[in-house]
Amino acid sequence: MDRAVPRMSNLFLQLGLDESDQAIADFIKSHQLNSDVALADAPYWNEAQRQFLTEQIKADAAWTTVVDQLNESLHEDAVKRQTQSI
């Protein structure tokens, strides 16, 4: 049973990534996605990471809110571009 508290740092741990605040900020800044790319379809995830993200979204699990926050963060530049062109 997974007892990790769903926070961004713990999500990064679950994904096997550095969970420090700076590493999270750097990852988000350097891994921005286009608006037409779903979070789980990002080219930088390995299969285990992709599966974890997909399962958490589909299951509406405890991690869903944090996964949604990551999704929004990784699409931030795309949203800015869209709102500027309107």
C-alpha positions as CSV (number, residue, x, y, z in Angstrom):
1,M,0.0,0.0,0.0
2,D,1.4,3.4,-1.0
3,R,1.4,5.7,2.0
4,A,3.3,8.6,0.4
5,V,1.5,12.0,0.9
6,P,0.6,13.3,-2.5
7,R,2.8,16.4,-2.8
8,M,4.8,17.5,-5.8
9,S,8.1,16.4,-4.2
10,N,6.7,12.9,-3.5
11,L,5.3,12.7,-7.1
12,F,8.8,13.3,-8.4
13,L,10.1,10.6,-6.0
14,Q,7.5,8.2,-7.4
15,L,8.7,9.1,-10.9
16,G,12.3,8.4,-9.9
17,L,13.3,12.1,-10.3
18,D,15.1,14.5,-8.1
19,E,12.5,15.9,-5.6
20,S,14.3,19.1,-4.5
21,D,12.4,22.3,-5.0
22,Q,15.1,23.6,-7.5
23,A,15.1,20.3,-9.4
24,I,11.3,20.4,-9.8
25,A,11.4,24.0,-10.9
26,D,14.2,23.3,-13.4
27,F,12.3,20.2,-14.7
28,I,9.1,22.2,-15.3
29,K,11.0,25.0,-16.9
30,S,12.9,22.8,-19.3
31,H,10.2,20.2,-20.1
32,Q,7.3,22.5,-21.3
33,L,4.8,20.7,-23.5
34,N,2.8,22.0,-26.5
35,S,-0.9,22.3,-25.9
36,D,-1.7,19.2,-28.1
37,V,0.6,16.9,-26.1
38,A,-1.0,15.1,-23.2
39,L,1.0,14.8,-20.0
40,A,1.4,11.0,-20.2
41,D,2.4,11.3,-23.9
42,A,5.4,13.5,-23.3
43,P,8.5,12.0,-25.0
44,Y,10.7,12.2,-21.9
45,W,8.8,9.7,-19.7
46,N,9.9,6.1,-19.6
47,E,7.3,3.4,-19.7
48,A,7.0,3.0,-15.9
49,Q,6.6,6.8,-15.5
50,R,4.0,7.0,-18.3
51,Q,2.1,4.1,-16.8
52,F,2.1,5.6,-13.3
53,L,0.8,8.9,-14.5
54,T,-1.9,7.3,-16.7
55,E,-3.1,5.1,-13.8
56,Q,-3.3,7.9,-11.4
57,I,-5.4,10.1,-13.7
58,K,-7.7,7.2,-14.7
59,A,-8.2,6.0,-11.1
60,D,-9.0,9.5,-9.8
61,A,-6.6,8.5,-7.1
62,A,-5.1,10.5,-4.3
63,W,-2.3,11.5,-6.7
64,T,-4.7,13.0,-9.2
65,T,-4.6,16.6,-7.9
66,V,-0.8,16.6,-7.9
67,V,-0.6,15.0,-11.3
68,D,-3.0,17.7,-12.5
69,Q,-0.8,20.4,-11.0
70,L,2.2,18.9,-12.8
71,N,0.2,18.8,-16.1
72,E,-0.8,22.5,-15.7
73,S,2.8,23.5,-14.9
74,L,4.2,21.7,-17.9
75,H,1.6,23.3,-20.2
76,E,2.1,26.8,-18.8
77,D,4.0,28.2,-21.7
78,A,1.5,26.8,-24.2
79,V,-1.4,28.4,-22.4
80,K,0.5,31.7,-22.3
81,R,1.0,31.5,-26.0
82,Q,-2.6,30.8,-26.7
83,T,-3.9,33.6,-24.5
84,Q,-1.5,36.1,-26.1
85,S,-2.8,35.2,-29.6
86,I,-6.4,35.8,-28.7
